Amino acid sequence: MVGVRDAAGNDWKYGYDIRGHQTTVDDPDKGLTTSTYDNAGRIATTVDARGRKLAYLYDSLNRKRAVYDDQVGGTMRAQWVYDTLAKGQLTQSTRFVGASSYQVRVTGYTDNYQPTGTQVVIPASETGLGGTYDFTSTWNADGSLASNSLPSTNGDLPAETLLYGYNQLGLATTLSTIYGSINTQYVERTDYNALGQADQYDLHGPSGGHVWQSFSRELETGRLTGIRTDRDSVAPNTLADVRYTFDDAGNIIKSQDVAPDPVDDTQCFQYDHLRRLTQAWTPASGDCAAAPTAAGLGGPAPYWHSWGIDKVGNRTTETVHTTAGDSTTTYNYPPAGSARPHTLTSTTGARTGSYTYDATGNTLTRPTASGGTQTLTWDAEGRLDTSTDATGETRYIYDADGNRLIRRDPTGRTLYLPGQDIRYTANSGATSSTRYYAHNGRVIASRTAAELTWLGGDHQGTMQVAVNAATQASSIRRQTPYGGGRGANPGWPNDRGFVGGVTDNTGLTHLGAREYDPAIGRFLSVDPVMDEGDPQQWQAYSYANNTPITMSDPDGLAPCEPGEDCSGYKPGCERCNIDEKAKNPCWPAKSCDPPKKPADNHKGGDDSKEKPPPPKKKEEPKFLALAENVAKALDFASTLLGLLPGFICQPCAVLGMIAGTLAGVMFLIAGKVGEAIKAFGGALLGMVLGEAGKLLSSKILIKKFGGQFFDVAYSIRNKVHHYRFVPSGIRAKIDAAIDTITAGIGTLYNALVPTGS
């Protein structure tokens, strides 16, 4: 592909060398990016539209070893070391900032290459935060996480060991803790439906009553239709009971919290033909079919907003309707075909402000809520470096793989560690910590030295209910579709906000790969992923294709709908590298195997994030490699069953299982567990081809592919046992099927390929 053009006439152009390597990307918003390649076809250098040049160094296995400014041997930005603990595995990664280095080290692996320990090393120059933070993990025989130990945080929180319990199907059921010297539980029980989806969590700590989180799902589709939070010791017992209604296209058209007294909180949503949100309001009547009116608004936090969106996804207007009248803000952009046509240059009307950008489309200046101007700078890798406004300068430090590690702001510093944050306050010299706990991929609690708090979120992982574990006192917060606050602004026990992102002192929300501005519903930099099959996603700054209720974008990379993989941002393993959807200039030719760390429990999101059953994002490349092998095996199986009529043998009967079994594996790779189980079941309940099983008469073919099939079969077996979301009964059946199939193939192989041939 040499280019694409959107509906407004903006062009993306791609250039290639004689070997087919993409050497140039001319993006209307990001400008021209050029790349060079070494003799092995790996990216050697990239130069962005600002003239910032990066050079990459690899080892003989094509793993990245270092990133430099300008040229290999220049100023080193990041470094990776492998193989010293286990062959093929990462030992440590280092980020260099001036004279300081920030390291993430793995201290050991199991025989199955699971990390048993990780250290995060912060230099002494980070006042109040310097030191080595040790995390350890243990693993069950089936590959599931058994325990995770978190370090003490400078005396504020003691060391803690989290213990994970599972049922016979490998589904997470309990979360226990050894907190200092106290043994207790956070999750006492988890109930599941017949499809393995969570129905209810029973949360109970060392003191106070129980809190229950319950989930309702549509029978036909399995999609989430309700989330309810209850407590047992304080009235009212039901704190939130949110119910979702969908249209035939899968858009959420109604969200109704029936718990508040004396009135419900009903939100209605309307969409255009491209599923973009055009209107949201809270009718007092609860009727979304009736046209909205300002006089008819109601609920605990009433609002009515309308948006205009042009054909390429630029928001053109936002209107706030109240009984006092309408107030409209107009959004202004450069004309189509000019440089950076999707960049917001100014807003006029009810809210005024101006925005400027660098040559790669990064925001340089933006208005603040107080009417001032905020100035931003960006590093060579495209991440936010500094933010300066009337309150002072905020600076960010990232680890070698792009995860935010430290925020230095005018009042102190925050260190972001797996599962916990440590805050150093400059005036007092004191440190304080917040620890986060996740179960089944949902953040269910946070803890400070003062209190443990149960947290309840919406369908996208935005925490909206907080319950003190000891007293059961509660706080409820509400938001508009793009993450702005509405109604009362209660105190909140942590800094996690919209879709689980970090709410910064700058007024921005940190969402994985990018920074998000909820005031305008846009990111501040160009999306590093471009999906040529989704023209609305080509608008490089819009949040979730302008449909923030139905879709979310918690990693800043690509919009996803409920039930899809919305896993947190994994630098080094962007979706474009995995799905081959995009021409990604951020880091082509990466090894998609990011550093292995303890589970990052402080990330928000829906049930698909960090849930024990499904494979984690970092394991997807292994799945894709297996998919290639399975495709070869499927081709071989079809060849076996379709060649040369006229001969039927006893081993041929078992070959009928091949198609169903391998089809099930393909479903498994795609994450479609239900279809996989059906395929496996079909194979094992009688998908025997019988007379259709036509045997080989070609010794050459069986000799060529027989050994390959054995390799693939045992690769399948290993993967099925590695991922615990496959029920144990299914694993046993798969084992039996593979044993039978391989035995049959072995019989054919021995019969048709003479020894020594």
C-alpha positions, 0 to 999 in steps of 0.5 A, a space after each residue: 500500500 502506497 497511501 490512503 485518503 480520508 473523506 476530506 482529502 487528507 493523504 497518508 503516503 508510504 515509501 519503500 525500498 527495493 526489499 519492501 521495507 517501509 522507508 518513509 511515512 508521510 502523515 498529515 498530522 505527524 509529518 514525514 518520518 524516515 527509516 533506514 534498515 540494516 542488512 538483516 532487515 531491522 530498523 537501524 534509524 528513524 528520523 521524525 519531522 522534528 529532525 529527532 533521530 534515534 538509532 537502534 542496536 540488536 543482538 543476533 536474535 533480533 532483540 533490541 539491545 539499546 536505543 541511542 540518540 543520533 547514532 549507535 554509540 551516541 548518547 544511550 537512552 535505554 538498554 536491555 540485557 538478556 540470557 544471564 538468568 535464563 536463555 532467551 529471557 530478559 535480565 534487566 532494562 535500564 533507562 538513562 536520564 542525564 547521569 542517572 539510571 533507572 533499572 528494572 531487573 528480573 532476579 530469577 525465573 522458574 523452569 517455565 520461564 515465569 519471573 520469581 523476582 523483580 527489582 525496581 532500582 531508583 537512583 538516590 538523586 530522586 529525593 525521598 524515593 531512591 532505593 531498590 524495591 523488591 517484588 517476588 512471585 510464586 507460581 502454581 504447577 498449571 502456570 497460574 500465579 500463586 502469590 505476589 509479594 510487595 515491598 514495604 514503602 519507606 515505613 508507610 505501608 508494610 510489606 505484603 504478600 497477596 495469595 491467589 485462590 482458584 477453583 477446579 476450572 482455574 478461575 480466580 475465586 479468592 484473594 488473601 493477604 499477609 499484610 505485615 503480621 495480619 492474615 486476612 482476605 480481600 475477596 472471600 468468594 467469587 461466583 461464576 455463571 456456566 460460561 465462566 463469567 463472574 457473577 459476584 465478588 464478596 469483599 471483606 477485610 479484617 474489619 467492617 462488613 461485607 461489600 458485594 459487587 454483582 454483574 448481570 449479563 445478557 443471556 444471548 450475547 454474554 455482554 454486561 448489562 448491569 453492575 451493582 454494589 451493596 454493603 451489609 452494615 449501613 443503610 442504604 445497603 445498595 450504593 449503585 445499581 447501574 443497568 445498561 441498554 443497547 441498540 441493535 448495533 451494540 451501542 449503549 443507549 441508556 445507563 440507569 442507576 436505580 440505587 440513588 434516593 429519591 430519584 434514579 440517575 438515568 443517562 440517555 445517549 444518541 449516535 449518528 450513522 457512524 456510531 459517534 456520540 451526538 447527544 447525552 442527557 439525564 431525563 427526570 422521567 427516565 424515558 430515553 425515547 422522548 426528545 430531551 428538554 432542559 426543563 425535563 432534566 433530572 437526577 442527582 447530577 443532571 446534564 445535557 450535552 450535544 456534539 457536532 462531528 464532521 465527516 473525518 471525526 473532528 468535533 466541530 461544536 459542543 453545546 451545553 443545554 441548561 434552563 438558563 439557555 444554551 452555550 456553544 463552543 466551536 472547535 476550529 481546525 486547519 483546512 483539509 489538505 494543509 499541515 496537521 489538519 486534525 489539530 485543534 487550533 482554537 475554541 471560540 464561543 462559550 469556552 475560548 482558548 488556543 493550541 499550538 503543535 510541533 512538527 510531529 503533531 505533539 501539543 506545545 501549548 494549551 489553555 488551563 482551566 484557570 485561564 492561563 497557558 500550559 507549555 509542553 515539551 516532548 522527548 525524542 520517543 514521542 512521550 510527554 517530557 515536561 509540562 509548565 504552567 503558573 503552578 510550576 514545572 512537572 517532569 516525567 521519567 519513564 522506564 526503558 520500555 516506556 512505562 511512566 515511572 516517576 512524576 516530578 511536580 511542583 509539590 513533590 514526586 510520585 513513583 509508580 511501581 507495580 501495584 502501588 504508588 509512593 508519594 514524596 511531599 517536598 515541604 514535609 519531607 514525608 512519604 505516603 503510599 497508595 496500594 491497589 488490589 485487583 481481582 479478575 482484572 478489576 481493581 477492587 480496592 486501594 489502601 493507604 496507611 489510614 484506610 482500606 477502601 473498596 472500589 466499584 467501577 463502571 463497565 469501562 473501569 472508571 471507579 465510581 463507588 468508594 466504601 471505607 472497609 472499616 466504617 462502610 462510609 461511602 462516596 459516589 462520583 459521577 462523570 460526563 461521557 468524556 470523563 468530566 466530573 458532574 454533580 458533587 465532587 466527593 473526596 476520593 482515596 486515590 488519583 485514578 480517574 477516567 477508565 482507570 487512568 492517572 489524574 495528573 496535577 496538570 489537568 490531564 489524564 495519563 492513559 498508557 501511551 498518551 495524555 488525554 484532555 477530558 475538557 475537549 475529549 482529545 489526546 494531546 499527541 498523534 495516535 501511534 497506531 493507524 488502522 487503515 480499515 477504520 477511517 474514523 480512527 484516522 482522526 489522530 486525536 479523538 478519544 475512542 472514535 468519538 463514542 466514549 460510552 460504548 467504546 473506550 481507549 484505556 491504553 491510548 492506542 486503539 478504541 475497543 468495545 466491551 468484551 474486547 481486549 482493552 488491556 493496558 498499554 504494553 510498550 514494545 508490544 503495540 497492537 499494530 506490531 501484533 495485528 499488522 494493521 498499521 504503519 507504525 513509526 513509533 517502534 517498527 520491528 520490535 521484539 514483542 516480548 516486554 519485560 516481565 513484572 509482577 501484575 500491575 494491579 493499579 491499572 483500571 479497565 473492564 473484566 478483560 484486563 489482567 483477568 487470570 483466565 485469558 492470555 495476557 497481551 505480552 503472550 500474544 506473540 507466542 499465540 501468533 507463532 503457534 497460529 502459524 504452526 497450527 495453520 500448517 498442521 491444518 493444511 497437512 491434515 486436509 492433505 491427509 484426508 483428501 489424497 488418493 482414494 481407494 484405501 481405508 485403514 483403521 488408523 484413519 478413523 482417528 484422523 477425523 478428530 484432527 480437523 475439530 481439535 485444531 479448529 478448536 485451537 484456532 478459536 483458542 488463539 483468537 480468544 473465543 473460548 466458547 467456540 473452542 470448547 464447542 470445536 473440541 467437543 465436536 471433535 471428541 463426540 464423533 467428528 470421525 470422517 469414516 469413509 472420507 478418511 482417504 489414506 496416503 499413497 505417497 511416502 514422500 508426503 508422509 515423510 515430509 510432514 509427519 515429523 512436523 505434525 508431531 511438533 505441532 501437536 505437542 506445541 498445542 498440548 503445551 499451550 493448552 496446559 499453559 493457559 489456565 482459562 481452559 478447564 481441566 476436563 477439556 485439557 484432559 480430553 485434548 490430551 487424550 485426543 492428541 495422544 490418539 491422533 499422534 499414535 495414529 499418525 505414528 502408525 502410518 509413518 512407521 508403516 509407510 516410511 521404511 527405516 533409514 529412508 
